[in-house]
Amino acid sequence: MLFTKKNNKVIKIAKNDLIKSIKDTGAIAIHFMEPVDNSNVRIAKQELDKLVRSKKDFTLIIIE
């Protein structure tokens, strides 16, 4: 699923297409943390908090 600021419509997309779309945006850094489970959810939250505090624009993609 892909969310954008201009269009919040949910779009089903294949994982490979998603990765290609992310790379095409020219994003500076792409980080994957998978899987996030009970043992490392705190680390994922800390990373998200760092991004919010630094006031950088970012996109959060959640795949279940």
MDTraj code that builds the backbone (N, CA, C; nanometers):
import mdtraj as md
import numpy as np

residues = "MET LEU PHE THR LYS LYS ASN ASN LYS VAL ILE LYS ILE ALA LYS ASN ASP LEU ILE LYS SER ILE LYS ASP THR GLY ALA ILE ALA ILE HIS PHE MET GLU PRO VAL ASP ASN SER ASN VAL ARG ILE ALA LYS GLN GLU LEU ASP LYS LEU VAL ARG SER LYS LYS ASP PHE THR LEU ILE ILE ILE GLU".split()
xyz = np.array([
    [0.0837, -0.1171, 0.0000],
    [0.0000, 0.0000, 0.0000],
    [0.0881, 0.1233, 0.0000],
    [0.0470, 0.2222, -0.0720],
    [0.1277, 0.3410, -0.0887],
    [0.0449, 0.4633, -0.0526],
    [0.0973, 0.5462, 0.0347],
    [0.0296, 0.6689, 0.0740],
    [0.1166, 0.7873, 0.0347],
    [0.0553, 0.8912, -0.0178],
    [0.1284, 1.0132, -0.0497],
    [0.0554, 1.1311, 0.0111],
    [0.1246, 1.2447, 0.0219],
    [0.0620, 1.3639, 0.0784],
    [-0.0524, 1.4134, -0.0099],
    [-0.0344, 1.4068, -0.1401],
    [-0.1338, 1.4610, -0.2314],
    [-0.2524, 1.3687, -0.2516],
    [-0.2297, 1.2408, -0.2323],
    [-0.3348, 1.1438, -0.2584],
    [-0.3290, 1.0378, -0.1499],
    [-0.4274, 1.0361, -0.0619],
    [-0.4240, 0.9393, 0.0474],
    [-0.5045, 0.8135, 0.0154],
    [-0.5262, 0.7896, -0.1125],
    [-0.5940, 0.6682, -0.1561],
    [-0.5013, 0.5479, -0.1375],
    [-0.5543, 0.4389, -0.0892],
    [-0.4763, 0.3171, -0.0680],
    [-0.4604, 0.2461, -0.2016],
    [-0.3364, 0.2147, -0.2341],
    [-0.3058, 0.1474, -0.3599],
    [-0.2344, 0.0164, -0.3279],
    [-0.2849, -0.0943, -0.3790],
    [-0.2160, -0.2222, -0.3619],
    [-0.1011, -0.2262, -0.4617],
    [0.0164, -0.2643, -0.4123],
    [0.1348, -0.2630, -0.4972],
    [0.2250, -0.3800, -0.4571],
    [0.2904, -0.4400, -0.5538],
    [0.3820, -0.5508, -0.5264],
    [0.5078, -0.4980, -0.4584],
    [0.5731, -0.5821, -0.3792],
    [0.6919, -0.5403, -0.3044],
    [0.8012, -0.4878, -0.3971],
    [0.8268, -0.5561, -0.5075],
    [0.9304, -0.5111, -0.6011],
    [0.8954, -0.3771, -0.6630],
    [0.7682, -0.3564, -0.6964],
    [0.7252, -0.2279, -0.7512],
    [0.7382, -0.1173, -0.6477],
    [0.7094, -0.1506, -0.5215],
    [0.7233, -0.0528, -0.4137],
    [0.8685, -0.0100, -0.3979],
    [0.9592, -0.1066, -0.3968],
    [1.1015, -0.0750, -0.3831],
    [1.1487, 0.0109, -0.4994],
    [1.1060, -0.0223, -0.6210],
    [1.1438, 0.0569, -0.7385],
    [1.0896, 0.1991, -0.7271],
    [0.9655, 0.2142, -0.6814],
    [0.9060, 0.3470, -0.6659],
    [0.9798, 0.4296, -0.5626],
    [1.0198, 0.3674, -0.4535],
    [1.0940, 0.4391, -0.3494],
    [1.2283, 0.4858, -0.4037],
    [1.2983, 0.3976, -0.4750],
    [1.4285, 0.4340, -0.5305],
    [1.4163, 0.5458, -0.6336],
    [1.3070, 0.5470, -0.7096],
    [1.2860, 0.6490, -0.8118],
    [1.2586, 0.7866, -0.7527],
    [1.2191, 0.7943, -0.6254],
    [1.1906, 0.9241, -0.5639],
    [1.3172, 1.0004, -0.5316],
    [1.4301, 0.9336, -0.5313],
    [1.5556, 0.9993, -0.4984],
    [1.5724, 1.0173, -0.3484],
    [1.5103, 0.9317, -0.2708],
    [1.5214, 0.9406, -0.1255],
    [1.6679, 0.9287, -0.0847],
    [1.7055, 1.0051, 0.0145],
    [1.8441, 1.0055, 0.0600],
    [1.8791, 0.8762, 0.1322],
    [1.7912, 0.8303, 0.2172],
    [1.8213, 0.7103, 0.2958],
    [1.6994, 0.6196, 0.2998],
    [1.7223, 0.4928, 0.2791],
    [1.6167, 0.3937, 0.2898],
    [1.6626, 0.2917, 0.3932],
    [1.5808, 0.2714, 0.4958],
    [1.6141, 0.1767, 0.6018],
    [1.5039, 0.0732, 0.6116],
    [1.5426, -0.0526, 0.6149],
    [1.4474, -0.1611, 0.6344],
    [1.4717, -0.2217, 0.7720],
    [1.3664, -0.2408, 0.8477],
    [1.3750, -0.3133, 0.9737],
    [1.2634, -0.4154, 0.9695],
    [1.3013, -0.5392, 0.9465],
    [1.1989, -0.6418, 0.9412],
    [1.2498, -0.7714, 0.9983],
    [1.1717, -0.8489, 1.0612],
    [1.0373, -0.8105, 1.1038],
    [1.0432, -0.7308, 1.2342],
    [0.9446, -0.6476, 1.2554],
    [0.9307, -0.5786, 1.3834],
    [0.8338, -0.6619, 1.4656],
    [0.8829, -0.7127, 1.5766],
    [0.7990, -0.7937, 1.6642],
    [0.8146, -0.7439, 1.8080],
    [0.7622, -0.8175, 1.9015],
    [0.7659, -0.7738, 2.0415],
    [0.9071, -0.7512, 2.0929],
    [1.0040, -0.8223, 2.0395],
    [1.1404, -0.8105, 2.0899],
    [1.2111, -0.6831, 2.0431],
    [1.1694, -0.6240, 1.9321],
    [1.2387, -0.5044, 1.8837],
    [1.1468, -0.3869, 1.8514],
    [1.0234, -0.3896, 1.8967],
    [0.9320, -0.2789, 1.8700],
    [0.9810, -0.1500, 1.9372],
    [1.0486, -0.1620, 2.0513],
    [1.1021, -0.0445, 2.1207],
    [1.2084, 0.0242, 2.0349],
    [1.2930, -0.0532, 1.9699],
    [1.3966, 0.0030, 1.8827],
    [1.3329, 0.0759, 1.7646],
    [1.2298, 0.0171, 1.7058],
    [1.1601, 0.0816, 1.5945],
    [1.0984, 0.2140, 1.6387],
    [1.0388, 0.2168, 1.7572],
    [0.9797, 0.3398, 1.8102],
    [1.0870, 0.4453, 1.8343],
    [1.2021, 0.4061, 1.8859],
    [1.3112, 0.5009, 1.9092],
    [1.3585, 0.5634, 1.7783],
    [1.3700, 0.4830, 1.6735],
    [1.4126, 0.5352, 1.5436],
    [1.3110, 0.6347, 1.4889],
    [1.1836, 0.6040, 1.5044],
    [1.0788, 0.6945, 1.4603],
    [1.0824, 0.8245, 1.5404],
    [1.1035, 0.8152, 1.6709],
    [1.1140, 0.9343, 1.7557],
    [1.2308, 1.0230, 1.7137],
    [1.3437, 0.9625, 1.6766],
    [1.4599, 1.0401, 1.6302],
    [1.4252, 1.1205, 1.5063],
    [1.3548, 1.0580, 1.4121],
    [1.3174, 1.1283, 1.2894],
    [1.2230, 1.2439, 1.3182],
    [1.1268, 1.2223, 1.4066],
    [1.0297, 1.3267, 1.4395],
    [1.0993, 1.4437, 1.5089],
    [1.1899, 1.4137, 1.6025],
    [1.2607, 1.5199, 1.6747],
    [1.3499, 1.6012, 1.5829],
    [1.4084, 1.5382, 1.4828],
    [1.4985, 1.6097, 1.3919],
    [1.4216, 1.6923, 1.2893],
    [1.2908, 1.6801, 1.2896],
    [1.2013, 1.7564, 1.2009],
    [1.2322, 1.7349, 1.0535],
    [1.2805, 1.6168, 1.0219],
    [1.3030, 1.5826, 0.8817],
    [1.1719, 1.5306, 0.8237],
    [1.1501, 1.5584, 0.6978],
    [1.0353, 1.4987, 0.6301],
    [1.0681, 1.3519, 0.6029],
    [0.9725, 1.2662, 0.6258],
    [0.9956, 1.1258, 0.5993],
    [0.8645, 1.0586, 0.5647],
    [0.8757, 0.9422, 0.5059],
    [0.7600, 0.8593, 0.4726],
    [0.7702, 0.7302, 0.5512],
    [0.6623, 0.6926, 0.6130],
    [0.6573, 0.5695, 0.6891],
    [0.5695, 0.4712, 0.6122],
    [0.6262, 0.3572, 0.5793],
    [0.5530, 0.2534, 0.5069],
    [0.5415, 0.1339, 0.5993],
    [0.4204, 0.0902, 0.6228],
    [0.3965, -0.0257, 0.7096],
    [0.3407, -0.1383, 0.6250],
    [0.4084, -0.2510, 0.6254],
    [0.3646, -0.3674, 0.5498],
    [0.3366, -0.4779, 0.6496],
    [0.2185, -0.5307, 0.6443],
    [0.1799, -0.6368, 0.7375],
    [0.1845, -0.7701, 0.6693],
])
top = md.Topology()
chain = top.add_chain()
for i, resn in enumerate(residues, 1):
    res = top.add_residue(resn, chain, resSeq=i)
    for name in ("N", "CA", "C"):
        top.add_atom(name, md.element.get_by_symbol(name[0]), res)
traj = md.Trajectory(xyz[None], top)
